[in-house]
Amino acid sequence: MVSLDVYNNIELVKYKIAEAAASVGRDPDQIKIIAATKGQPLEAMIQAVGTGYIDGIGENRVQEAREKKEKWPKNLSITWHMIGHLQRNKVKFAVQLFDVIQSIDSVRLADILEHRLELLGKTMPVLIEVNISGEASKYGVEPDHARALAEHILGLCPHLKLIGLMGIGPLTDEKKRIRSSFALLRRLKEELEEDLGVELPELSMGMSDDFELAIAEGSTMVRLGRVIFGPRRN
């Protein structure tokens, strides 16, 4: 039985996504909801996935994801995304826990992932995390260095399937500045597609406070926590 809070919250999110998409002539069905579940209890996560509206689980920490996956119902299928900073010493666990890694931010990390995936004989979809806010506290490759990292992954990491870019907007109430950061990531994606001759279908940008602005700038994945679950429990 899905709690009314979770169900109603997701219904409201779907409505806001549809409105934001319609405002720029986009199809809302092209936008995936990744439930950001850091600090959220397993029961709430299961309820959210049970609505049928969630396209993936997004975890920030390897250890927390491992503890949750061990108790996850075997009959409830969902894609698990690593959306937090991935420490290099956790890669060997991450490649077994996650289906998608959204936070590649260095050549070194890409190479370690490639090595681990080669040992397992598997390929993994990945996104490059770009620091679009300019804030020193945020992870991600600098926009000017994103092309070099993309070229490295495409040319030297056959077990990594580059599918797009990820970014976190600046911590501010200035909507113009937030939207500008998302526009930067969209333009960067388009430039990489044209210059490198590749298709990068995913733009992962937008969280609880700014996902409507991200959708207006082309986001295909929104990472939503508080607007679905309420405040973190721990």
Order of alpha helices (4+ residues) and beta strands (2+ residues): alpha-beta-alpha-beta-alpha-beta-alpha-beta-alpha-beta-alpha-beta-alpha-beta-alpha-beta-alpha
